[in-house]
């Protein structure tokens, strides 16, 4: 049974962002199922790694929409995103270092608070500014922040260098 079920009250009025938030709900449920079933550390670790990718991509899109909509609280919102991303990275680092037992309960509490505190609290404030807005394909690509912008594509091995230098594929 799902720990969290998506509700219309979670919507921020932008289909793309709502889809991202639905993915977060799905990740929370997958993580809960994996931990409840005693799934191996690899399964839980995989979900946590997807969560890192999710935060970077989702926050980039959200920030572009807020900028496009002229949201006056953009800078504090960006700081909140940076804080959340740092918390996710710290949890994943501790998990990867073997601190599995204490991380399990902590990460679920963190994610539930993120859903209720950030999405239902902070994100709902930008709704009037971004409702109905969309991002162009170019804006979507920019929001993904692959860390490729510093690579020289003139060199024969430019793509290989760019990918090698981007670590997990994100900058």
N, CA and C atoms as a LAMMPS dump frame, in Angstrom:
ITEM: TIMESTEP
0
ITEM: NUMBER OF ATOMS
513
ITEM: BOX BOUNDS ff ff ff
-5.0000000000000000e+02 5.0000000000000000e+02
-5.0000000000000000e+02 5.0000000000000000e+02
-5.0000000000000000e+02 5.0000000000000000e+02
ITEM: ATOMS id mol type element x y z
1 1 1 N 0.835 -1.187 0
2 1 2 C 0 0 0
3 1 3 C 0.88 1.25 0
4 2 1 N 0.483 2.231 -0.755
5 2 2 C 1.272 3.453 -0.891
6 2 3 C 1.271 4.249 0.408
7 3 1 N 2.421 4.741 0.773
8 3 2 C 2.553 5.588 1.948
9 3 3 C 1.858 6.926 1.724
10 4 1 N 2.032 7.474 0.514
11 4 2 C 1.457 8.78 0.164
12 4 3 C 0.72 8.626 -1.17
13 5 1 N -0.456 9.175 -1.246
14 5 2 C -1.231 9.176 -2.482
15 5 3 C -1.353 10.614 -2.963
16 6 1 N -1.068 10.836 -4.256
17 6 2 C -1.175 12.176 -4.833
18 6 3 C -2.597 12.678 -4.69
19 7 1 N -2.71 13.932 -4.301
20 7 2 C -4.015 14.571 -4.177
21 7 3 C -4.002 15.867 -4.983
22 8 1 N -5.154 16.237 -5.493
23 8 2 C -5.245 17.48 -6.272
24 8 3 C -4.81 18.695 -5.465
25 9 1 N -4.921 18.626 -4.158
26 9 2 C -4.532 19.761 -3.319
27 9 3 C -3.026 20.007 -3.355
28 10 1 N -2.247 19.045 -3.86
29 10 2 C -0.806 19.214 -3.984
30 10 3 C -0.431 20.024 -5.224
31 11 1 N -1.348 20.207 -6.147
32 11 2 C -1.073 20.84 -7.429
33 11 3 C -0.642 22.298 -7.258
34 12 1 N 0.341 22.689 -8.093
35 12 2 C 0.772 24.091 -8.131
36 12 3 C 0.288 24.785 -9.399
37 13 1 N -0.5 24.091 -10.203
38 13 2 C -1.091 24.715 -11.383
39 13 3 C -0.249 24.67 -12.64
40 14 1 N 0.85 23.922 -12.622
41 14 2 C 1.699 23.757 -13.803
42 14 3 C 1.891 22.253 -14.001
43 15 1 N 1.402 21.746 -15.125
44 15 2 C 1.418 20.303 -15.359
45 15 3 C 2.803 19.689 -15.194
46 16 1 N 3.831 20.345 -15.744
47 16 2 C 5.187 19.815 -15.684
48 16 3 C 5.671 19.709 -14.234
49 17 1 N 5.402 20.713 -13.442
50 17 2 C 5.852 20.705 -12.044
51 17 3 C 5.025 19.711 -11.237
52 18 1 N 3.729 19.656 -11.515
53 18 2 C 2.898 18.657 -10.838
54 18 3 C 3.38 17.246 -11.156
55 19 1 N 3.782 17.003 -12.412
56 19 2 C 4.314 15.693 -12.79
57 19 3 C 5.604 15.4 -12.016
58 20 1 N 6.443 16.423 -11.853
59 20 2 C 7.663 16.252 -11.049
60 20 3 C 7.309 15.896 -9.615
61 21 1 N 6.342 16.6 -9.058
62 21 2 C 5.947 16.347 -7.677
63 21 3 C 5.324 14.958 -7.539
64 22 1 N 4.602 14.507 -8.563
65 22 2 C 4.049 13.155 -8.547
66 22 3 C 5.179 12.128 -8.578
67 23 1 N 6.245 12.446 -9.309
68 23 2 C 7.405 11.565 -9.312
69 23 3 C 8.024 11.497 -7.915
70 24 1 N 8.085 12.621 -7.225
71 24 2 C 8.612 12.615 -5.858
72 24 3 C 7.757 11.713 -4.965
73 25 1 N 6.448 11.809 -5.091
74 25 2 C 5.558 10.941 -4.316
75 25 3 C 5.854 9.48 -4.643
76 26 1 N 6.047 9.175 -5.921
77 26 2 C 6.375 7.814 -6.336
78 26 3 C 7.709 7.364 -5.737
79 27 1 N 8.714 8.243 -5.753
80 27 2 C 10.013 7.9 -5.164
81 27 3 C 9.888 7.626 -3.67
82 28 1 N 9.094 8.443 -2.989
83 28 2 C 8.883 8.225 -1.559
84 28 3 C 8.251 6.85 -1.335
85 29 1 N 7.247 6.528 -2.133
86 29 2 C 6.576 5.236 -1.99
87 29 3 C 7.501 4.075 -2.334
88 30 1 N 8.327 4.226 -3.371
89 30 2 C 9.284 3.171 -3.733
90 30 3 C 10.296 2.957 -2.619
91 31 1 N 10.776 4.047 -2.062
92 31 2 C 11.75 3.96 -0.983
93 31 3 C 11.127 3.299 0.239
94 32 1 N 9.912 3.691 0.571
95 32 2 C 9.203 3.084 1.702
96 32 3 C 9.013 1.586 1.476
97 33 1 N 8.589 1.199 0.274
98 33 2 C 8.403 -0.221 -0.043
99 33 3 C 9.715 -0.989 0.048
100 34 1 N 10.78 -0.4 -0.491
101 34 2 C 12.086 -1.058 -0.475
102 34 3 C 12.569 -1.273 0.955
103 35 1 N 12.404 -0.262 1.796
104 35 2 C 12.866 -0.389 3.182
105 35 3 C 11.972 -1.342 3.969
106 36 1 N 10.66 -1.297 3.738
107 36 2 C 9.72 -2.156 4.468
108 36 3 C 9.906 -3.624 4.112
109 37 1 N 10.282 -3.887 2.851
110 37 2 C 10.442 -5.274 2.418
111 37 3 C 11.836 -5.813 2.713
112 38 1 N 12.681 -4.981 3.285
113 38 2 C 14.038 -5.417 3.581
114 38 3 C 14.887 -5.55 2.331
115 39 1 N 14.533 -4.8 1.301
116 39 2 C 15.297 -4.841 0.052
117 39 3 C 16.747 -4.482 0.327
118 40 1 N 17.595 -4.972 -0.505
119 40 2 C 19.017 -4.735 -0.33
120 40 3 C 19.398 -3.273 -0.397
121 41 1 N 20.565 -3.002 0.113
122 41 2 C 21.081 -1.635 0.122
123 41 3 C 21.188 -1.073 -1.289
124 42 1 N 21.418 -1.947 -2.275
125 42 2 C 21.519 -1.471 -3.662
126 42 3 C 20.211 -0.856 -4.134
127 43 1 N 19.08 -1.471 -3.76
128 43 2 C 17.778 -0.958 -4.172
129 43 3 C 17.513 0.399 -3.542
130 44 1 N 17.725 0.481 -2.246
131 44 2 C 17.512 1.744 -1.544
132 44 3 C 18.484 2.791 -2.07
133 45 1 N 19.73 2.417 -2.267
134 45 2 C 20.731 3.337 -2.797
135 45 3 C 20.367 3.851 -4.176
136 46 1 N 19.805 2.987 -5.021
137 46 2 C 19.384 3.408 -6.364
138 46 3 C 18.288 4.455 -6.293
139 47 1 N 17.314 4.238 -5.422
140 47 2 C 16.233 5.211 -5.276
141 47 3 C 16.79 6.534 -4.768
142 48 1 N 17.727 6.483 -3.837
143 48 2 C 18.336 7.71 -3.319
144 48 3 C 19.114 8.443 -4.416
145 49 1 N 19.802 7.702 -5.272
146 49 2 C 20.544 8.344 -6.361
147 49 3 C 19.605 8.988 -7.372
148 50 1 N 18.469 8.363 -7.637
149 50 2 C 17.464 8.977 -8.516
150 50 3 C 16.957 10.259 -7.872
151 51 1 N 16.823 10.235 -6.564
152 51 2 C 16.353 11.418 -5.841
153 51 3 C 17.305 12.598 -6.026
154 52 1 N 18.603 12.355 -6.043
155 52 2 C 19.569 13.432 -6.286
156 52 3 C 19.35 14.019 -7.677
157 53 1 N 19.24 13.168 -8.67
158 53 2 C 19.002 13.635 -10.033
159 53 3 C 17.692 14.418 -10.112
160 54 1 N 16.69 13.907 -9.432
161 54 2 C 15.384 14.563 -9.414
162 54 3 C 15.497 15.984 -8.864
163 55 1 N 16.163 16.145 -7.737
164 55 2 C 16.225 17.467 -7.113
165 55 3 C 16.877 18.476 -8.049
166 56 1 N 17.974 18.089 -8.663
167 56 2 C 18.692 19.026 -9.523
168 56 3 C 17.87 19.421 -10.749
169 57 1 N 17.245 18.444 -11.39
170 57 2 C 16.461 18.721 -12.589
171 57 3 C 15.184 19.474 -12.241
172 58 1 N 14.469 18.987 -11.254
173 58 2 C 13.196 19.601 -10.868
174 58 3 C 13.397 21.038 -10.394
175 59 1 N 14.356 21.254 -9.533
176 59 2 C 14.573 22.609 -9.013
177 59 3 C 14.964 23.566 -10.127
178 60 1 N 15.746 23.089 -11.081
179 60 2 C 16.113 23.932 -12.217
180 60 3 C 14.89 24.381 -13.002
181 61 1 N 13.997 23.463 -13.263
182 61 2 C 12.762 23.805 -13.989
183 61 3 C 11.904 24.777 -13.189
184 62 1 N 11.759 24.484 -11.926
185 62 2 C 10.936 25.339 -11.072
186 62 3 C 11.493 26.764 -11.025
187 63 1 N 12.792 26.887 -10.883
188 63 2 C 13.417 28.207 -10.796
189 63 3 C 13.277 28.977 -12.106
190 64 1 N 13.394 28.288 -13.235
191 64 2 C 13.184 28.961 -14.522
192 64 3 C 11.755 29.474 -14.65
193 65 1 N 10.792 28.667 -14.227
194 65 2 C 9.398 29.108 -14.284
195 65 3 C 9.16 30.303 -13.37
196 66 1 N 9.732 30.263 -12.167
197 66 2 C 9.546 31.382 -11.236
198 66 3 C 10.17 32.652 -11.801
199 67 1 N 11.33 32.504 -12.429
200 67 2 C 11.984 33.664 -13.051
201 67 3 C 11.117 34.201 -14.191
202 68 1 N 10.637 33.311 -15.025
203 68 2 C 9.806 33.691 -16.158
204 68 3 C 8.522 34.376 -15.696
205 69 1 N 7.974 33.946 -14.571
206 69 2 C 6.736 34.509 -14.056
207 69 3 C 6.934 35.725 -13.166
208 70 1 N 8.189 36.117 -12.943
209 70 2 C 8.464 37.289 -12.13
210 70 3 C 8.167 37.089 -10.648
211 71 1 N 8.387 35.883 -10.153
212 71 2 C 8.115 35.589 -8.743
213 71 3 C 9.058 36.398 -7.853
214 72 1 N 8.526 37.261 -6.975
215 72 2 C 9.383 38.158 -6.192
216 72 3 C 10.217 37.461 -5.117
217 73 1 N 9.865 36.254 -4.74
218 73 2 C 10.615 35.531 -3.7
219 73 3 C 11.532 34.469 -4.298
220 74 1 N 11.987 34.692 -5.535
221 74 2 C 12.824 33.711 -6.227
222 74 3 C 14.118 33.417 -5.473
223 75 1 N 14.823 34.439 -5.046
224 75 2 C 16.128 34.205 -4.393
225 75 3 C 16.002 33.398 -3.096
226 76 1 N 15.062 33.732 -2.197
227 76 2 C 14.91 32.88 -1.015
228 76 3 C 14.493 31.449 -1.376
229 77 1 N 13.699 31.317 -2.426
230 77 2 C 13.269 29.988 -2.854
231 77 3 C 14.467 29.182 -3.363
232 78 1 N 15.357 29.842 -4.112
233 78 2 C 16.569 29.176 -4.584
234 78 3 C 17.423 28.708 -3.403
235 79 1 N 17.502 29.52 -2.372
236 79 2 C 18.272 29.132 -1.18
237 79 3 C 17.657 27.907 -0.519
238 80 1 N 16.337 27.85 -0.489
239 80 2 C 15.642 26.686 0.061
240 80 3 C 15.946 25.446 -0.779
241 81 1 N 15.967 25.611 -2.096
242 81 2 C 16.313 24.494 -2.981
243 81 3 C 17.744 24.016 -2.718
244 82 1 N 18.66 24.947 -2.581
245 82 2 C 20.054 24.581 -2.307
246 82 3 C 20.164 23.824 -0.989
247 83 1 N 19.41 24.27 -0.004
248 83 2 C 19.415 23.6 1.304
249 83 3 C 18.872 22.174 1.18
250 84 1 N 17.758 21.999 0.468
251 84 2 C 17.18 20.673 0.287
252 84 3 C 18.125 19.757 -0.481
253 85 1 N 18.746 20.284 -1.536
254 85 2 C 19.687 19.491 -2.314
255 85 3 C 20.868 19.061 -1.448
256 86 1 N 21.373 19.974 -0.632
257 86 2 C 22.465 19.642 0.276
258 86 3 C 22.073 18.565 1.279
259 87 1 N 20.848 18.635 1.774
260 87 2 C 20.37 17.621 2.713
261 87 3 C 20.265 16.257 2.042
262 88 1 N 19.76 16.225 0.811
263 88 2 C 19.664 14.952 0.082
264 88 3 C 21.061 14.387 -0.145
265 89 1 N 21.981 15.237 -0.588
266 89 2 C 23.356 14.76 -0.824
267 89 3 C 23.992 14.226 0.458
268 90 1 N 23.784 14.903 1.569
269 90 2 C 24.359 14.457 2.845
270 90 3 C 23.786 13.105 3.259
271 91 1 N 22.49 12.927 3.066
272 91 2 C 21.86 11.651 3.403
273 91 3 C 22.425 10.537 2.52
274 92 1 N 22.528 10.795 1.228
275 92 2 C 23.049 9.791 0.301
276 92 3 C 24.507 9.474 0.62
277 93 1 N 25.298 10.479 0.93
278 93 2 C 26.699 10.252 1.289
279 93 3 C 26.81 9.368 2.528
280 94 1 N 25.993 9.667 3.525
281 94 2 C 26.014 8.841 4.746
282 94 3 C 25.559 7.421 4.437
283 95 1 N 24.544 7.286 3.618
284 95 2 C 24.049 5.96 3.245
285 95 3 C 25.138 5.184 2.511
286 96 1 N 25.781 5.837 1.548
287 96 2 C 26.846 5.182 0.78
288 96 3 C 28.049 4.832 1.645
289 97 1 N 28.228 5.558 2.733
290 97 2 C 29.336 5.283 3.648
291 97 3 C 29.001 4.152 4.626
292 98 1 N 27.782 3.614 4.531
293 98 2 C 27.422 2.477 5.363
294 98 3 C 26.535 2.793 6.548
295 99 1 N 26.141 4.032 6.714
296 99 2 C 25.283 4.434 7.834
297 99 3 C 23.818 4.172 7.46
298 100 1 N 23.526 2.914 7.155
299 100 2 C 22.239 2.55 6.585
300 100 3 C 21.112 2.612 7.615
301 101 1 N 21.314 2.063 8.781
302 101 2 C 20.257 1.975 9.783
303 101 3 C 19.661 3.308 10.179
304 102 1 N 20.499 4.281 10.498
305 102 2 C 19.969 5.572 10.948
306 102 3 C 19.431 6.404 9.796
307 103 1 N 19.908 6.144 8.594
308 103 2 C 19.472 6.919 7.437
309 103 3 C 18.06 6.529 7.013
310 104 1 N 17.708 5.251 7.109
311 104 2 C 16.397 4.788 6.652
312 104 3 C 15.253 5.619 7.215
313 105 1 N 15.177 5.716 8.527
314 105 2 C 14.087 6.46 9.151
315 105 3 C 14.219 7.953 8.873
316 106 1 N 15.444 8.451 8.894
317 106 2 C 15.68 9.88 8.673
318 106 3 C 15.249 10.317 7.281
319 107 1 N 15.576 9.518 6.275
320 107 2 C 15.264 9.91 4.911
321 107 3 C 13.758 9.907 4.678
322 108 1 N 13.045 8.969 5.242
323 108 2 C 11.592 8.95 5.069
324 108 3 C 10.959 10.159 5.751
325 109 1 N 11.415 10.501 6.913
326 109 2 C 10.888 11.682 7.611
327 109 3 C 11.207 12.949 6.827
328 110 1 N 12.435 13.03 6.328
329 110 2 C 12.851 14.176 5.523
330 110 3 C 11.966 14.327 4.297
331 111 1 N 11.731 13.23 3.583
332 111 2 C 10.933 13.288 2.351
333 111 3 C 9.482 13.657 2.627
334 112 1 N 8.923 13.125 3.681
335 112 2 C 7.532 13.479 4.014
336 112 3 C 7.443 14.955 4.39
337 113 1 N 8.426 15.449 5.141
338 113 2 C 8.441 16.871 5.497
339 113 3 C 8.648 17.749 4.267
340 114 1 N 9.467 17.286 3.327
341 114 2 C 9.693 18.003 2.087
342 114 3 C 8.37 18.13 1.336
343 115 1 N 7.642 17.03 1.248
344 115 2 C 6.371 17.047 0.54
345 115 3 C 5.395 18.005 1.203
346 116 1 N 5.249 17.893 2.5
347 116 2 C 4.255 18.733 3.179
348 116 3 C 4.759 20.15 3.41
349 117 1 N 6.007 20.298 3.798
350 117 2 C 6.533 21.626 4.109
351 117 3 C 6.908 22.44 2.89
352 118 1 N 7.658 21.842 1.99
353 118 2 C 8.146 22.609 0.85
354 118 3 C 7.089 22.707 -0.255
355 119 1 N 6.581 21.581 -0.69
356 119 2 C 5.64 21.613 -1.814
357 119 3 C 4.312 22.251 -1.404
358 120 1 N 3.765 21.803 -0.299
359 120 2 C 2.456 22.324 0.101
360 120 3 C 2.551 23.695 0.754
361 121 1 N 3.72 24.057 1.259
362 121 2 C 3.889 25.356 1.897
363 121 3 C 4.55 26.362 0.989
364 122 1 N 5.819 26.164 0.719
365 122 2 C 6.623 27.134 -0.025
366 122 3 C 6.242 27.189 -1.512
367 123 1 N 6.123 26.024 -2.153
368 123 2 C 5.844 26.011 -3.591
369 123 3 C 4.477 26.606 -3.931
370 124 1 N 3.522 26.416 -3.092
371 124 2 C 2.177 26.937 -3.38
372 124 3 C 2.176 28.459 -3.475
373 125 1 N 3.153 29.111 -2.884
374 125 2 C 3.214 30.578 -2.923
375 125 3 C 3.515 31.11 -4.322
376 126 1 N 4.225 30.339 -5.136
377 126 2 C 4.553 30.833 -6.472
378 126 3 C 3.463 30.528 -7.495
379 127 1 N 2.464 29.742 -7.127
380 127 2 C 1.42 29.334 -8.068
381 127 3 C 0.828 30.494 -8.868
382 128 1 N 0.425 31.605 -8.251
383 128 2 C -0.179 32.678 -9.056
384 128 3 C 0.767 33.264 -10.114
385 129 1 N 2.062 33.12 -9.915
386 129 2 C 3.042 33.691 -10.837
387 129 3 C 3.362 32.756 -12.005
388 130 1 N 3.172 31.447 -11.818
389 130 2 C 3.605 30.494 -12.842
390 130 3 C 2.46 29.71 -13.486
391 131 1 N 1.268 29.839 -12.962
392 131 2 C 0.14 29.099 -13.517
393 131 3 C 0.025 29.339 -15.001
394 132 1 N -0.045 28.256 -15.749
395 132 2 C -0.217 28.356 -17.196
396 132 3 C 1.062 28.59 -17.974
397 133 1 N 2.182 28.838 -17.312
398 133 2 C 3.446 29.047 -18.021
399 133 3 C 4.021 27.711 -18.489
400 134 1 N 4.79 27.772 -19.542
401 134 2 C 5.512 26.599 -20.036
402 134 3 C 6.958 26.999 -20.291
403 135 1 N 7.789 26.009 -20.465
404 135 2 C 9.19 26.237 -20.805
405 135 3 C 9.443 25.737 -22.22
406 136 1 N 10.253 26.48 -22.96
407 136 2 C 10.638 26.049 -24.299
408 136 3 C 11.595 24.864 -24.177
409 137 1 N 11.788 24.114 -25.25
410 137 2 C 12.768 23.02 -25.19
411 137 3 C 14.157 23.513 -24.787
412 138 1 N 14.529 24.707 -25.252
413 138 2 C 15.84 25.257 -24.889
414 138 3 C 15.912 25.548 -23.392
415 139 1 N 14.839 26.094 -22.848
416 139 2 C 14.806 26.367 -21.399
417 139 3 C 14.848 25.068 -20.6
418 140 1 N 14.158 24.048 -21.082
419 140 2 C 14.191 22.749 -20.406
420 140 3 C 15.601 22.177 -20.393
421 141 1 N 16.293 22.28 -21.516
422 141 2 C 17.668 21.777 -21.569
423 141 3 C 18.565 22.563 -20.618
424 142 1 N 18.378 23.869 -20.574
425 142 2 C 19.188 24.695 -19.67
426 142 3 C 18.933 24.328 -18.221
427 143 1 N 17.706 23.954 -17.904
428 143 2 C 17.369 23.629 -16.518
429 143 3 C 17.974 22.319 -16.074
430 144 1 N 18.426 21.511 -17.013
431 144 2 C 18.948 20.197 -16.663
432 144 3 C 20.374 20.261 -16.145
433 145 1 N 21.106 21.349 -16.456
434 145 2 C 22.425 21.594 -15.884
435 145 3 C 23.331 20.37 -15.915
436 146 1 N 23.617 19.879 -17.112
437 146 2 C 24.469 18.706 -17.24
438 146 3 C 25.935 18.995 -16.984
439 147 1 N 26.305 20.237 -16.821
440 147 2 C 27.704 20.55 -16.591
441 147 3 C 28.53 20.467 -17.854
442 148 1 N 27.882 20.514 -19.01
443 148 2 C 28.594 20.398 -20.271
444 148 3 C 29.017 21.745 -20.824
445 149 1 N 28.551 22.815 -20.207
446 149 2 C 28.802 24.135 -20.769
447 149 3 C 30.278 24.52 -20.777
448 150 1 N 31.096 23.897 -19.943
449 150 2 C 32.507 24.246 -19.884
450 150 3 C 33.36 23.4 -20.824
451 151 1 N 32.774 22.382 -21.421
452 151 2 C 33.551 21.474 -22.259
453 151 3 C 33.742 22.067 -23.646
454 152 1 N 34.898 21.833 -24.199
455 152 2 C 35.174 22.292 -25.556
456 152 3 C 34.747 21.201 -26.532
457 153 1 N 33.753 21.476 -27.346
458 153 2 C 33.272 20.488 -28.297
459 153 3 C 34.078 20.525 -29.59
460 154 1 N 35.072 21.429 -29.683
461 154 2 C 35.921 21.487 -30.854
462 154 3 C 36.932 20.34 -30.85
463 155 1 N 37.253 19.865 -29.658
464 155 2 C 38.212 18.783 -29.552
465 155 3 C 37.538 17.463 -29.905
466 156 1 N 38.326 16.55 -30.444
467 156 2 C 37.78 15.261 -30.847
468 156 3 C 37.145 14.529 -29.67
469 157 1 N 37.755 14.643 -28.508
470 157 2 C 37.227 13.928 -27.337
471 157 3 C 36.458 14.853 -26.403
472 158 1 N 35.911 15.925 -26.921
473 158 2 C 35.211 16.904 -26.085
474 158 3 C 34.068 16.322 -25.288
475 159 1 N 33.229 15.501 -25.945
476 159 2 C 32.091 14.917 -25.225
477 159 3 C 32.558 13.989 -24.121
478 160 1 N 33.611 13.2 -24.415
479 160 2 C 34.114 12.293 -23.391
480 160 3 C 34.638 13.07 -22.188
481 161 1 N 35.34 14.168 -22.458
482 161 2 C 35.858 14.999 -21.363
483 161 3 C 34.714 15.618 -20.582
484 162 1 N 33.712 16.092 -21.295
485 162 2 C 32.577 16.723 -20.626
486 162 3 C 31.872 15.732 -19.72
487 163 1 N 31.634 14.538 -20.244
488 163 2 C 30.94 13.541 -19.436
489 163 3 C 31.79 13.062 -18.275
490 164 1 N 33.086 12.883 -18.508
491 164 2 C 33.968 12.462 -17.436
492 164 3 C 34.057 13.527 -16.357
493 165 1 N 34.037 14.773 -16.754
494 165 2 C 34.164 15.868 -15.793
495 165 3 C 32.893 16.179 -15.043
496 166 1 N 31.772 15.608 -15.5
497 166 2 C 30.503 15.945 -14.848
498 166 3 C 30.133 14.962 -13.76
499 167 1 N 30.977 13.984 -13.487
500 167 2 C 30.707 13.063 -12.389
501 167 3 C 29.503 12.203 -12.68
502 168 1 N 28.4 12.446 -11.987
503 168 2 C 27.194 11.641 -12.12
504 168 3 C 26.367 12.045 -13.322
505 169 1 N 26.873 12.947 -14.133
506 169 2 C 26.111 13.433 -15.253
507 169 3 C 25.467 14.762 -14.973
508 170 1 N 25.605 15.272 -13.788
509 170 2 C 25.051 16.559 -13.4
510 170 3 C 26.183 17.413 -12.864
511 171 1 N 26.056 18.725 -13.108
512 171 2 C 27.081 19.648 -12.645
513 171 3 C 26.938 20.04 -11.23
